[in-house]
Amino acid sequence: MKPLISALTLTAAVSSAASANIVYTQNFDSMGSANQQIVGSGVLNAQGVIGGLDGLWQAARISGSGTSALTATSNDGSSNSGGIFNYAQPNTDPDRALGSLASGSTAPAFGVALVNNTGSALDTITISFDAMMFRSSTTNVNKLVFAYGFSTGTATLTSFLSSTGMTVDTRGDVVGGAPVATNGAVNPATTTLVTFTLSSVDWADGATLFLRWADFNEVGNDAGLAIDNFSLTAVPTPGALALLGLAGLVARRRRCPA
């Protein structure tokens, strides 16, 4: 079967003729408590769309000896296998989170691809999410390494999870807690709110923004880390916003009676 990856376009929130922005949110609850297939994943760096979501989120094995297709496995933090996880506590709880755990067979990455279709370049991107730990590590503090990039660079819709053309930004990392020699599920899972802003970026009209969280196999048993309650807001460059305001003013004047 061919990978279910296509040009994925996010509908922009356009509030008026003088304001165009993008607002996107994802709480991952639509995955439910079932395992979700990631069709097209398996061999190294092959990306697949994560089932149960909105078609915008993908995952891949970026290192490791495994070759089988990945699954977003429903789990509460008790599993020590490498892969992508559909986390919740208890496992049947409807409040889900998207995460991963790295091993020798599977060091995964996951992320989202969003298209700017507002009609103008966007300059400032604010990102917020809950960084969570469902399982502790044994030796090192583990983290999911955050990076971003644009389709105007070298990253593509089918390669951004492994592309070297992404910009690493530690502000978006998911950082686990202190190692525990006899590691296991962390219940309740720890939660830290992460909020940061990408300023003076050039998200061109029609271009795709890629966001990635990459997991790497550490010494000892790895942590199960995740994100939840993700939100993104992107606004235009000041110049583009001024032009939109001028266009709106001209339109209003033309509608006024003589």
C-alpha positions in Angstrom: 0.0 0.0 0.0 1.3 3.5 -0.8 2.0 5.8 2.1 -1.0 8.0 3.0 0.9 11.2 2.6 -0.4 14.1 0.5 -0.3 17.9 0.4 -1.9 18.7 3.7 -3.4 22.2 4.0 -4.4 23.8 7.2 -7.4 26.1 7.0 -6.3 29.5 8.3 -8.3 31.6 10.7 -8.9 34.9 8.9 -10.6 37.3 11.3 -11.1 40.3 9.0 -9.7 42.0 5.9 -7.1 43.7 8.1 -6.0 40.5 10.0 -4.9 37.1 8.7 -3.4 34.5 11.1 -3.3 30.8 11.7 -4.5 29.2 14.8 -4.1 25.4 15.2 -4.8 23.1 18.2 -4.5 19.4 18.8 -5.2 17.5 22.0 -4.7 14.0 20.6 -7.9 12.7 22.2 -9.4 11.6 18.9 -6.9 8.7 19.0 -9.0 7.1 21.7 -7.7 4.1 23.6 -7.1 2.0 20.5 -3.7 1.3 18.8 -3.4 3.6 15.8 -1.6 2.5 12.6 1.1 4.6 11.0 0.8 3.4 7.4 3.9 3.8 5.3 6.4 3.7 8.2 8.8 0.8 8.9 12.1 1.0 7.1 14.5 3.7 8.2 13.2 7.3 7.7 10.0 6.2 6.0 7.3 8.5 7.2 3.6 7.6 7.8 0.5 9.5 8.9 -0.6 8.7 12.4 -4.1 7.3 12.5 -6.9 8.7 14.5 -5.8 12.3 14.2 -6.4 15.0 11.5 -4.0 13.7 8.9 -1.3 16.3 9.7 0.8 14.4 12.1 3.4 11.9 11.0 6.0 9.5 12.6 9.0 7.6 11.4 11.8 5.3 12.6 14.9 7.6 12.3 17.4 5.0 13.6 17.5 1.4 14.9 17.5 -2.1 13.6 13.7 -2.6 13.2 11.9 -2.7 9.9 8.3 -3.3 10.8 5.6 -0.6 10.5 5.2 1.6 13.5 2.0 1.8 15.6 0.9 4.5 18.0 0.5 1.9 20.8 -2.1 2.6 23.5 -0.2 2.5 26.8 0.0 4.0 30.3 3.8 4.1 30.6 4.3 0.4 31.5 5.8 -0.6 28.2 9.6 -0.5 27.8 9.5 -1.2 24.0 10.8 1.4 21.5 8.2 3.1 19.4 5.4 5.7 19.1 2.8 5.7 21.9 -0.7 6.8 22.4 -0.4 7.5 26.1 -3.0 7.9 28.8 -3.4 7.0 32.5 -5.3 4.8 33.0 -4.9 3.4 29.5 -8.6 3.7 28.9 -8.8 7.4 29.9 -10.0 9.6 27.0 -7.4 12.3 27.7 -4.6 11.2 25.3 -1.0 12.3 24.6 1.3 11.6 21.7 4.7 10.3 22.7 7.6 8.0 22.1 10.3 5.8 23.7 13.6 4.9 22.0 15.4 1.6 21.9 18.0 -0.2 19.9 15.4 -1.3 17.4 13.4 1.9 17.1 14.4 5.5 17.8 11.4 7.4 16.5 10.5 10.9 15.6 7.0 12.5 15.2 5.8 15.9 14.0 3.3 18.0 12.2 3.2 19.7 8.8 1.1 22.9 8.4 0.6 25.0 5.3 0.3 28.8 5.3 -2.7 29.6 3.1 -3.5 33.0 4.5 -2.4 35.0 1.5 0.5 36.7 3.3 3.9 35.8 4.9 3.8 35.1 8.6 6.5 36.5 10.9 5.8 35.3 14.4 4.9 31.8 15.6 3.9 31.0 19.2 3.9 27.4 20.2 2.5 25.9 23.4 2.1 22.3 24.7 2.3 20.1 27.8 5.6 18.2 28.0 4.9 14.9 29.8 6.8 11.9 31.1 4.9 8.6 31.4 8.0 6.4 32.0 11.3 7.2 33.7 14.8 6.4 32.4 17.5 4.5 34.3 20.8 6.2 33.4 20.5 9.6 31.6 18.0 12.4 31.6 16.2 11.8 28.3 14.6 14.3 26.0 12.7 14.7 22.7 14.7 17.1 20.6 12.6 19.8 18.9 13.3 21.3 15.5 11.5 23.3 12.9 11.9 24.1 9.2 10.1 25.2 6.1 9.4 23.8 2.7 11.3 26.8 1.2 14.4 25.1 2.6 15.6 21.5 2.1 13.0 19.7 4.2 10.0 18.1 2.5 6.7 16.7 3.5 8.1 13.2 3.1 11.5 13.8 4.7 11.2 16.4 7.5 11.3 13.8 10.3 14.9 12.9 9.4 16.0 16.0 7.4 19.2 17.8 8.4 17.8 21.0 7.0 15.8 21.7 10.2 16.6 24.2 12.9 17.1 22.8 16.4 15.5 25.0 19.2 15.9 23.7 22.7 13.0 25.8 23.9 10.7 23.2 22.3 12.4 20.1 23.8 10.5 17.7 26.0 12.9 17.0 28.9 12.4 14.0 31.2 13.0 13.8 34.9 15.8 12.4 37.0 16.8 8.8 36.1 15.5 6.0 38.4 17.6 2.8 38.7 14.5 0.6 38.7 12.6 2.6 36.2 8.9 2.1 35.4 5.7 3.9 34.7 5.4 7.4 36.3 1.9 7.6 37.6 0.6 10.2 37.6 2.6 11.3 34.6 4.6 14.6 35.1 3.5 17.6 33.1 5.3 20.8 32.3 3.8 23.6 30.3 6.1 24.7 27.4 5.5 28.0 25.6 7.9 29.8 23.3 7.9 32.1 20.2 9.7 31.9 16.9 10.3 35.5 16.0 11.3 37.1 12.7 10.8 33.9 10.7 9.6 33.9 7.1 6.7 31.5 6.8 5.9 32.4 3.1 2.4 32.2 1.8 1.9 28.7 0.4 4.9 27.3 2.2 4.7 24.4 4.7 6.0 24.7 8.3 7.5 21.5 9.7 7.7 20.8 13.5 9.6 17.7 14.8 10.3 16.0 18.1 13.1 13.4 17.7 13.9 10.6 20.2 17.3 9.1 20.5 18.4 5.8 22.1 20.2 6.6 25.3 22.4 4.4 27.6 20.2 2.2 29.8 16.4 2.1 29.6 14.8 5.1 28.1 12.0 7.4 29.2 8.5 7.5 27.7 8.0 11.2 26.8 5.0 12.9 25.2 3.3 16.1 24.2 -0.4 17.1 24.8 -2.7 20.1 24.3 -0.6 21.5 21.5 -1.4 24.9 20.1 0.1 27.2 17.5 -0.6 30.8 16.6 1.1 32.5 13.6 0.7 36.2 12.7 1.8 38.2 9.6 4.8 40.4 9.2 4.1 44.0 10.3 4.4 45.2 6.6 1.9 42.6 5.4 -0.5 43.4 8.2 -0.3 47.1 7.3 -1.1 46.3 3.6 -4.0 44.2 4.7 -5.3 47.1 6.8 -4.9 49.5 3.9 -6.8 47.2 1.6 -9.6 46.9 4.2 -9.8 50.7 4.5 -9.9 51.2 0.7 -12.7 48.6 0.4 -14.8 50.3 3.1 -14.3 53.7 1.4 -15.5 52.3 -1.9 -18.6 51.0 -0.3 -19.5 54.4 1.3 -22.1 56.5 -0.6 -20.9 59.7 -2.2 
